[in-house]
Amino acid sequence: MKILVTGGAGFIGSAVCRLLVSELGETVLNLDKLTYAANLASLKPIENSPQ
């Protein structure tokens, strides 16, 4: 299944992305405005995932 996550670079959104990719093997499209609350380092564990 393909899942769109909005705000995926934030605290909760990045946790959702990591869970969906790492634990459930889902394909994720992350859409984020990258404001002051964004933290791209939190997405490093799934950065090279084919999902």
N, C-alpha and C positions, 0 to 999 in steps of 0.2 A: 504494500500500500504506500502511496506517496502522501506525505503529510506536510502542510505548510505551518511553520511556527513563526508567529510575529513576535518581535521583541526577543529573539533568540540569543542575543548577546548580553542580555541582562542576567540578573541573579537567578530568577526562577526559570526564564526561558532557556538559558544554557543548560540548566539541570534537566529540563524536559528534553532538549535535543540530545544530550548525552544518554539519557535513559532510552529514548526511542531508537537511537542508533546502536549503542553498545549492548543493551539488554534484550531489545525486541527485534533488532535487525531491520528496522523500517527505513525507508528512503525519506530523507528530510530536506526541505527547502527552508532555509532560515532567512527571514526578512527583518532587518533591524535598521532604525534610523541612525544608530551609532552616536547617541548623545553622550553626555557626561556619565551616564549610568552603565554604558556598555563596557564589557571587559572581554576582549577577544581571546585573552589567555585562557579563559575558562572553557573555550572550545577546542583547545590544542589536542586533547585526547582523541577527538574524533575528526580532526582536520584532514587526515589522509584516508579516511574511510570511503569505500566506494559508494556507500549509501549517501 
